[in-house]
Amino acid sequence: MTLNNIFQFLVPKDKKFFPLFEQASANLVVLAETLHEAVNAPKLEREDYFKKIEELEAIIEEITHQTHLELSRNFITPFDREDIHSLIKAIDNVADNMHGAASRMRLYQVEKITKSIRKLTEINLEACQLISVGIRELKDMGNPKAIKETCKKINKLESKADSVFDKAVADIFENETDAKNIIKYKEVLSALEMASDKCKSVSNVMEQIAVKHS
């Protein structure tokens, strides 16, 4: 048994931080599901989805704030304090960008939802579901290999999102003649692609934590 494992054994089980991580990741999955449902819904029904996304983003922001408060109150943490900060901030950034995509669709009154937008929301949903899996695996910390495999899947999804984004932007510039529409769609696609980048950031932090505690 390594010194690190002995320390983990002696430290009381965390009852503060992992519940917050689990709440944040669970709400992140619901937010991603809601956004995916929004882009597949008729235009007249989208407003209800956008309102729900706004509420979910605010909940995750509050969980992030609560996590930072707990960091200031607690000396003993399940892993490095900077990693706790990085993990919750990375999750919050995913939520911010998905909310940003929804806000742009709402603000710019995007009527036609393209296949690329639907595909990116689908990729982000899958990545968010994997983040939730990774958080549960981190809580157990008994199988670093499983965490690494989950992170690998998230990274592959991010690469897939990059390809979808690049092709979508090329298609817009080639086929769209209205300058306003070019700006609208590029803004929405950029926010969705950035959300996938932030999912990769969550993956990087989770893998870093797993390596430190393996």
C-alpha positions in Angstrom: 0.0 0.0 0.0 1.5 3.4 -1.0 1.7 6.3 1.4 -1.0 8.1 -0.6 -3.3 5.1 -0.2 -2.6 4.9 3.5 -3.4 8.6 3.9 -6.7 8.1 2.0 -7.6 5.2 4.2 -7.0 7.2 7.4 -8.8 10.3 6.2 -12.6 10.3 7.0 -14.9 9.7 3.9 -15.7 12.9 2.1 -19.2 14.1 2.8 -18.9 17.6 1.4 -17.3 17.7 -2.0 -18.3 14.6 -3.9 -22.0 15.2 -3.3 -21.5 18.7 -4.8 -19.6 17.2 -7.8 -22.4 14.6 -8.3 -25.1 17.3 -8.1 -23.2 19.5 -10.6 -22.6 16.6 -13.1 -26.2 15.4 -12.7 -27.6 18.8 -13.5 -25.1 19.1 -16.4 -26.5 16.0 -18.0 -30.1 17.3 -17.6 -28.9 20.6 -19.2 -27.3 18.8 -22.1 -30.5 16.6 -22.5 -32.7 19.7 -22.5 -30.5 21.5 -25.1 -30.6 18.4 -27.4 -34.4 18.2 -26.9 -34.7 22.0 -27.7 -32.9 21.7 -31.1 -35.1 18.7 -32.0 -38.4 20.4 -31.0 -40.7 22.6 -33.1 -39.8 26.3 -33.0 -42.9 27.3 -30.9 -41.9 24.8 -28.1 -38.3 25.8 -27.8 -38.8 28.7 -25.4 -39.8 26.4 -22.5 -36.6 24.4 -23.1 -34.5 27.6 -23.1 -36.0 28.7 -19.8 -35.2 25.3 -18.3 -31.6 25.6 -19.5 -31.3 29.0 -17.9 -32.5 27.6 -14.6 -30.1 24.6 -14.8 -27.2 26.8 -15.5 -28.0 29.0 -12.5 -28.2 25.8 -10.3 -24.7 24.7 -11.5 -23.4 28.2 -10.8 -24.7 28.0 -7.3 -23.2 24.6 -6.8 -19.8 26.0 -8.0 -20.2 28.8 -5.5 -21.0 26.4 -2.7 -18.0 24.3 -3.5 -15.7 27.3 -3.2 -17.3 28.1 0.2 -16.7 24.6 1.4 -13.0 24.9 0.3 -12.6 27.9 2.5 -14.3 26.1 5.5 -12.6 22.7 5.3 -9.0 21.9 5.9 -9.3 18.2 4.9 -10.3 17.6 1.3 -10.6 14.3 -0.7 -7.8 15.5 -3.1 -5.7 18.7 -3.8 -7.6 21.9 -3.3 -6.5 23.3 -6.6 -7.9 20.2 -8.3 -11.2 20.6 -6.6 -11.3 24.2 -7.8 -10.3 23.2 -11.3 -12.8 20.3 -11.5 -15.9 22.3 -10.4 -14.8 25.3 -12.6 -14.4 23.1 -15.6 -17.9 21.6 -15.1 -19.3 25.1 -14.7 -17.6 26.2 -18.0 -19.3 23.4 -19.9 -22.7 24.6 -18.6 -21.9 28.2 -19.4 -21.1 27.4 -23.0 -24.2 25.2 -23.6 -26.3 27.9 -22.0 -24.5 30.4 -24.3 -25.5 28.4 -27.3 -29.1 28.3 -26.2 -29.1 32.0 -25.5 -27.7 32.8 -29.0 -30.5 30.7 -30.6 -33.0 32.5 -28.5 -31.5 36.0 -29.0 -30.9 35.7 -32.7 -34.2 33.9 -33.3 -32.6 31.0 -35.1 -35.5 29.3 -36.9 -33.9 26.5 -38.9 -31.9 24.1 -36.8 -29.2 22.5 -38.9 -28.0 18.9 -38.8 -24.6 20.1 -37.5 -26.2 21.9 -34.5 -28.2 18.8 -33.7 -25.1 16.6 -34.0 -23.0 18.9 -31.7 -25.7 18.9 -29.0 -25.8 15.1 -29.3 -22.0 14.9 -28.9 -22.1 17.2 -25.9 -24.8 15.2 -24.3 -22.8 12.0 -24.6 -19.7 13.8 -23.2 -21.7 15.1 -20.3 -23.0 11.6 -19.5 -19.4 10.4 -19.5 -18.4 13.2 -17.1 -21.1 12.0 -14.7 -19.6 8.4 -15.0 -16.1 9.8 -14.4 -17.2 11.6 -11.3 -18.6 8.4 -9.8 -15.4 6.6 -10.7 -13.3 9.3 -9.0 -15.4 8.9 -5.9 -14.4 5.3 -5.6 -10.8 5.9 -6.8 -10.3 2.2 -6.9 -10.0 1.8 -10.6 -7.8 4.6 -12.2 -7.8 2.6 -15.5 -11.6 3.0 -15.8 -11.3 6.7 -15.2 -8.6 6.9 -17.9 -10.8 5.0 -20.3 -13.8 7.3 -19.6 -11.5 10.4 -20.2 -10.3 8.8 -23.5 -13.9 8.5 -24.7 -14.6 12.2 -23.8 -11.4 13.3 -25.7 -12.5 11.3 -28.8 -15.9 13.1 -28.7 -14.2 16.4 -28.5 -12.2 15.6 -31.7 -15.4 14.5 -33.4 -17.0 17.8 -32.4 -14.1 19.7 -33.9 -14.6 17.9 -37.3 -18.4 18.6 -37.2 -17.7 22.2 -36.4 -15.1 22.7 -39.2 -17.4 21.1 -41.8 -20.4 23.1 -40.7 -18.6 26.4 -40.8 -17.2 25.6 -44.3 -20.7 24.7 -45.5 -22.1 28.0 -44.1 -19.6 30.1 -46.0 -20.1 28.1 -49.1 -23.9 27.9 -49.2 -25.3 30.8 -47.1 -25.6 34.2 -48.9 -27.2 36.2 -46.0 -24.5 37.7 -43.9 -26.8 37.8 -40.8 -27.4 34.1 -41.0 -23.7 33.4 -41.4 -23.1 35.3 -38.1 -26.0 33.6 -36.3 -25.1 30.1 -37.2 -21.3 30.6 -36.6 -22.0 32.0 -33.1 -24.3 29.1 -32.2 -21.8 26.5 -33.6 -18.9 28.2 -31.9 -20.6 28.0 -28.4 -21.4 24.3 -28.9 -17.9 23.5 -30.1 -16.5 25.4 -27.1 -18.7 23.3 -24.8 -17.1 20.2 -26.2 -13.7 21.7 -25.6 -14.7 22.4 -22.0 -15.8 18.7 -21.6 -12.3 17.8 -22.6 -11.0 20.2 -19.9 -13.1 18.3 -17.3 -11.6 15.0 -18.6 -8.1 16.4 -18.3 -8.7 17.4 -14.6 -10.3 14.0 -13.8 -7.4 12.1 -15.4 -4.9 14.3 -13.5 -6.5 13.6 -10.2 -6.6 9.8 -11.0 -2.9 9.8 -11.8 -2.0 11.6 -8.6 -4.0 9.1 -6.5 -3.1 5.9 -8.3 
